[in-house]
């Protein structure tokens, strides 16, 4: 992600057992039941069981996860903090 061109954020979910994602900037935390990622659209939590990161290339923003996937949740705390910063400027 060295050039200035924004990487689109995409998610492909296959049979609730594989996820291919793009636009991922960072892996915040992970264990067998939860993986927290930072995408270019905010924080994304993948919930399930037996979760494994099978591919991670943060240069291209691509991450693949295998396991029993039960949920995807976006958290926009990053955007709300920027609003607070704008209020107190």
C-alpha positions as CSV (number, residue, x, y, z in Angstrom):
1,X,0.0,0.0,0.0
2,X,2.8,2.3,-0.9
3,X,1.1,4.3,-3.6
4,X,-1.6,6.9,-3.0
5,X,-4.4,5.0,-4.8
6,X,-7.0,3.8,-2.3
7,X,-7.5,0.1,-2.1
8,X,-11.2,-1.0,-2.3
9,X,-12.6,-3.0,0.6
10,X,-14.2,-6.3,-0.5
11,X,-15.3,-9.4,1.3
12,X,-16.1,-12.7,-0.3
13,X,-17.6,-15.3,2.1
14,X,-17.7,-18.9,0.9
15,X,-20.0,-21.4,2.7
16,X,-19.4,-19.7,6.0
17,X,-16.1,-21.4,6.1
18,X,-13.7,-19.1,4.1
19,X,-13.4,-15.3,3.8
20,X,-11.2,-13.5,1.3
21,X,-10.8,-9.8,2.1
22,X,-9.1,-6.8,0.5
23,X,-8.6,-3.3,1.9
24,X,-7.1,-4.6,5.2
25,X,-4.5,-2.4,6.8
26,X,-3.7,-4.2,10.1
27,X,-4.5,-7.3,12.2
28,X,-5.3,-5.9,15.6
29,X,-5.8,-9.2,17.5
30,X,-6.7,-12.8,16.8
31,X,-7.6,-16.1,18.5
32,X,-9.6,-19.2,17.5
33,X,-12.9,-17.4,18.2
34,X,-12.4,-13.8,17.1
35,X,-10.2,-11.9,14.7
36,X,-10.1,-8.1,14.8
37,X,-8.9,-6.3,11.6
38,X,-8.5,-2.7,10.7
39,X,-9.8,-2.0,7.2
40,X,-9.7,1.2,5.2
41,X,-13.4,1.6,6.3
42,X,-13.0,1.0,10.0
43,X,-12.6,-1.9,12.5
44,X,-13.9,-5.3,11.4
45,X,-14.4,-8.2,13.8
46,X,-14.8,-11.7,12.4
47,X,-16.4,-14.1,15.0
48,X,-16.6,-17.8,14.9
49,X,-14.8,-21.0,16.0
50,X,-11.6,-22.6,14.7
51,X,-10.6,-19.4,13.0
52,X,-7.2,-19.3,11.2
53,X,-5.6,-16.6,9.1
54,X,-4.4,-18.6,6.0
55,X,-3.1,-15.6,4.0
56,X,-2.0,-12.2,5.1
57,X,-0.4,-9.7,2.8
58,X,-0.7,-6.2,4.2
59,X,1.3,-4.7,1.3
60,X,-1.7,-5.6,-1.0
61,X,-4.3,-5.4,1.8
62,X,-5.4,-9.1,1.3
63,X,-6.3,-11.4,4.2
64,X,-7.9,-14.9,4.0
65,X,-9.5,-16.6,7.0
66,X,-10.7,-20.2,7.3
67,X,-13.0,-21.6,10.1
68,X,-16.6,-21.7,11.2
69,X,-17.7,-18.1,10.6
70,X,-20.7,-16.9,12.6
71,X,-20.5,-13.1,12.3
72,X,-18.9,-10.0,10.8
73,X,-19.2,-6.8,12.8
74,X,-18.0,-3.3,11.8
75,X,-17.1,-0.8,14.6
76,X,-16.6,2.8,13.5
77,X,-14.8,4.0,16.6
78,X,-12.0,5.5,14.4
79,X,-14.5,7.8,12.7
80,X,-16.2,8.9,15.9
81,X,-12.8,9.8,17.4
82,X,-12.1,12.0,14.4
83,X,-15.4,13.8,14.9
84,X,-14.4,14.5,18.6
85,X,-11.0,15.8,17.3
86,X,-12.9,18.2,15.0
87,X,-15.2,19.4,17.8
88,X,-12.2,20.3,20.1
89,X,-10.1,22.0,17.5
